[in-house]
Amino acid sequence: MSAKYALLAAFILTSCSLPFGVVDRAVSDYFPLADGDYWYYETGSGDTLAARIEGDTVILGDTAYIHTFGSEILYFFRTDRGIDRYYEAVTYRGGDKVVLEKRIGPYLALPLIDGFASADSFTNTAVVVNDTFRYLRSVGLKVVLIGDLTVRGREFREVYRAEITDSKRVDGPLGTSVCERQEVLYLAPDVGVIRKTEVLAEDGDTTAYSAELIGSNLLGE
């Protein structure tokens, strides 16, 4: 018996004493990252957004999956603890670019466990000539079990909601800039994101949108 199936058998034999859904979580992929996977979403305003895994690349010595979501390009890494992300932040002094952050950090912990919460932070200070820039990013995650959820007529089981708050603050010679992105992802096993809401607040301006899955190759389409 292979190690994979031996582990699965052990989970099944002990499942009566384990939290609800732990076997499904152990063998399901809630954040697929296979090259060529695609998803189509309809937003609350009726627009269609496409998401796709566009292969991979190497960033900071590690292999990153290239994930496009509409016009946004994100870089994800699969690790032993779950999904990491590439984080980058820059500001400008005159016409010169000042790099405040360039690193790989946590994004989504797997397997999903109801009630799980985590927090990560990064700080940096950059001095350019006589100007000082102080930078702080904090990323928080909360996971909630939803259970069965119907989206656009399709029923999904073992759905989890992941609430991700990504906050950035830059203190520079011209003042303070603050940006916060709140993502809420509804994740289904072996499909990924089936519903998403996002609120972006940046220096007093707020934008928001919601999107629901309408098609994917992972649904046999």
N, C-alpha and C positions, 0 to 999 in steps of 0.2 A: 504494500500500500504506500502510495506517495505521501510525502510530508503534508501536502495540501489537503488530501482527502482524510488523512489521519487527524488533522486539526479540525476539519469540518465534523468528523464523526464525534470527536470529543466535545465539540460545542453542542451537537444534537443530544448526546447522552446526558449532558448536564443542563439542558435548556430550561428544565422545570424550575431550577433554582436561580436562573439568571434573569436580569431585567427584561421587560417586554421588548421584543424585536432584536435582541442582541445577535441571534444567528443570522438574520437577514442583513444586519449591518456588517457583519464580519465577512460576508461573501458577496456583497453588492458594491457597486461603484456609484457613489452619489455625485461625483464630479469627473465625468469621463473626459479624457484628454488624448484620444486616439486621433492621429492625423486623418483628416477628411471628414470627421464628425461634423454635423451641421444642425442648426436649430433655427426655426423661424418663429418670431413673436409678433403679436399685434399689440400696439400700445393703446393706452386709454383714449388717445385722440384718433385712433383708427389707422395709424401708420404701421408699416411692416418693418421690423428690424431683423437682420440676419446675423447669426453668430456662427463661427466656424473655427476649427482647429487647422491652422495653416502651416503645419509641419513644426519643426523645432529649430533652435539655434543655441549657441553657447553664450552665456552671460556670466561674467565673473567666475569662469571655470566650470560652471554647472550647466546641464542641459535644460533649456527652458522650452515649454510648449507655447507656441504663438497663438493667442486666442483673440479673435476679432469679435467685437460686439458693436454693430453699427459702424460708426467711424472710429471707435476707440480700439486701440491695440494694447493688450495686456500680455504679460509674460508670467506663466505659472510653472511651478516646479513640484513634482511629486516626491514626497519624502516619507520617512518612516512615521512621522507624526501627522501627516496629512498633506495639505496643499500650502505651499509657500508662494510668495509673489515677489516680483522685482519692483522695488520702490526707488523712485528718482524724483528729486526736487531741485530746481534751480531758481535763482533770482538774478537781477542785473544791477550792475553799478555803472551808470553811463551806458556805453555799448558793450561792456564786458560781462560775460556770463560767469556767475558765481555758483559752483556746485555745492549744494547744501546736503544732499543725500544721494547715495548710489549704493544700494545694498539689496540682499535677499532677506526677506523677513516673513513671519507667519501670517497666514490669511484665513485658512479654514482647517480646523482640527478634524481628523477622521480616525476611527469611525465615529459617527454622530452619537451623542449620548444626551438624553433629555436632561436639561438643567445645567449642562456644561457651560462654563464661562472662562474666558481668558483675557489677558491684557498684555500688550507689548508696547514699549516706547523706545524712541531713539532721539538723541540730542546731538547737536553739533554747533560749533562756533567757527565762523570763517571771518578772517580779517583781511581786507583788501585796502592797501595803503593805510589810511587812517580810519576807515569805516569798519565797523564790527556788525556782523549779522549773527544773531542767535536763533537757532532753529530747534523746533520740537515737533515730532510726530508721535501720535499715540493711536494704536489700533486695538479695539475691543471686540470681542465675540461673545454672543450668547446663543445657545441652542435650545430649541423647544420642540418637543414631539407634537406633531399635528395629527398623525394617523391617516385615515382615509381623506382624500381631497379630490373633488371633481373640478377639472379645468377644461373649459370648452367642450363639455360633453364626455371627456375621458376621465375615468376614475383611476386614481393612483393610490397605492397603499404604502404604508410606512413612510409617509412624508414628514420631513423635518423642516423647521424654519430656522434659518441662521441669520441673526441680526449682527451686521458688521458696521462699526462706527470708526471712521478713519478721519482723524483730526490733524491739521497742520497749523503751526504758528511760526511766523517769522518776525522777529524784532530787529529792525534795521535803522539806519540813520534818518530815514524819512518817516518812520512810524512803525506801526504793527499791522501785519496782514494775517487774517485768520480764515481758514477754509475747513469745512467739515462735510464729509460725505457719509450719509446713512443709507446703507444697502440692506434690504430684507430679501433673502433668497429662500424660495420654497423648493426643496430638493427631493426628487423621487429616485428610487433605486434604479441604477443602470440607465437612467435617462438624463439626470442632472437637473438644471434649473427649469422648473415648469411655470413659475411665476416670479416676478421680480418687481420691487418698488425701490425707488431711489429719490433721496432728497439731497440736493447740493446747496449749501449755504456758503457764500464766499464774499467776505467784506460787505455784509449787509444785504446782498442780493441772493434770492432763493429761487431755485428751479426744481421741479419735481416731475417724475413720470412713473408710469406703471406699465408692465408688459406681461402677456400671457402666451404660453407655448401654443402654437397652432400646427407645427409640423417638425419632424426630425427624422433623420435616417435611423436613429435608435428606436423609433416606433415602427420601423419597417416601411417607411415611406421614402 
